[in-house]
Amino acid sequence: MLKNGNLSKGAGYGDLPFHLNIISGFTNGCNHIRNSFFIINTVFYSGEKLAYPYMTNYFSAVLMATGNATFRGALFIPSFMMSLSLLFGMYYLGILFHKDRFACLIAIFMFLNLGGLGFLRLADPTFIEGDLIHDWGNEHYEYWFHPIMHILVPQRASLWSMPLCYWCLIILIKGIKVMKWQYFLIAALYVAITPLVQVHSYVALAQWSIVYAALNFPWKNKSKMLSHVFVWSIFGIVANVLCVPQFAPYLKRLTVKESDGGSGFLVLDPIWNSYNRKREWSLAIKLWWRGLGLFAFVSLISCWSVLSKEQKIDYIPSIVVFLLTNIIRYQPWELDNTKVFYAAWIPFAIHCYGLFMAKLLRHKTWRVVGVIILFFSCLSAIRLYVLEMSTSTPMFEDDAVEFGKWVSENTPIDAIWLTDQWHSNPVLTMAGRQSYMGYGGWLLSHGLDYFGRDRDSNYMMEHPEDSDFFIKRNITYAVSYQKAFKNWANITSDNGWVKIYEYQRFECWKYIPNSTQI
């Protein structure tokens, strides 16, 4: 990411600017000097506390602010460490689950190449370019995100939350075998970190651990009941006492109505009920068959034939998470549920797939069949790698970098700006200043008032002379990108707005009441 300072791959172009505005907010923007340890401003929505797990971006900001790291270095160094933790955790979970090293290697390989039947689109003569994982081309979309290109690279929180979840699962499985309370205390501390990293991970671990505790509870052995109640009480009480206070910033978002610009959080609405799918239960099968193809078939159906009783007990909680996450939307966008799937279903699903495939590949009669299944399970992902690694997308042009530096050095860190909805606007991504309204998609997915802010922003773009409207919203700076503010071309200082910057595609004004000159 950010090769040569501005190049991105995968879904980085769309997602990375969101994280950059949080990082810049800490390093040199609106959160650089805070009045309270508990208040973090939302860069892309002025006047609102940030309701997003910030730890991953805060750590990168620390590397930049105290270690003089570049943007790329601050992103790469912790990401590399987390990647190692993820791979080691994935492998060790497999050893704990089935003790088959060959199956572990297959599982990791499959994790890196998760995809569905998108490759079939290549035979369609009308096919127009798509990634064949989520975007099948020709405005056809299916339900899945590739773990590397769509999640771990652009969605930095997932890169931290996945290893956190996997190691927590490992500790709980080991803990139930030795029945020592120390394991459950450590697992509880892992869960306690999730609100700072990714709230979806808390949901996944809560669902998984409740089912796992019930399956392992000695219902017919009264002598062991107390010890189970004791260790699980330590886990549940410590985890929730530390977690619940951290949920305060998110509670307001749960009340957002569709009329206010959101579509609801924690609602019973199957993930296949979206704009491009009919509301039919039968489409749930089609969704997973298309999204994950042969992997879905093996991990959900075929693998049960090779699992032992103990392995089934470990996997059933993941299946429960899978089923619940199919019918409950934790955020308005159904694809955000993939975070829950990756947190508590995928870590066991890949090992069930790996165990099944290892048995096929070891059997002379079925070896060819195994190779064919493995090949077609990952063909779409392999094609995605070839596509993404051969192309790069520039996130910033030179004038954007220059303007971002200028804003950072010449404007107050607490200033509120009127901007357009360009998601990579340097006012946010490089200078960390607050925008009255940033990228609209972020407002919708975070349960913020998109329609009200959009209406206000459009009005201000068209009526720069209405000073009172700006004053009520504490807006003192405005930036036009690519002549977006057409009605500002002839604005004069009589209205209080003075042009203070103009370079290539950027124009910037400052509100100075009763000013006649800069």
Protein Blocks (a to p, Z undefined) as FASTA:
>chain_A
ZZhhiacehjllmmmmmmmmmmmmmmmmmklpccbfkbccdfklghiacdddfklmmmmm
mmmmmnopafklmmmmmmmmmmmmmmmmmmmmmmmmnopaklmmmmmmmmmmgccfklmm
mmpmkbccdehlmmggjhiacddddfklmmmmmmmmlmmmmmmmmmmmmmmmmmmmnopa
klmmmmmmmmmmmmmmommlmmmmmmmmmmmmmmmpcfklmklmmmmmmmmmmmmmmmmm
mmmmmmmmmmmmmmpcfknopabehiacdfklcfkbccdfklmmmmmmmmnmmmmmmmmm
mmmmmpcfklmmmmmmmmmmmmmmmmpcfbfblklmmmmmmmmmmmmmmmmmmmmmmmmm
mpmklmmmmmmmmmmmmmmmmmmmmmmmmpccdfbdfklmmmmmmmmmmccfkbccdddf
bfklmklmmnopacfbdcfklmmmnopafklmmmmmmmmmmmmmlmmlmmmnopabdcde
ehlammlmmgcfknopacfbdehjbccddddehiabZZ
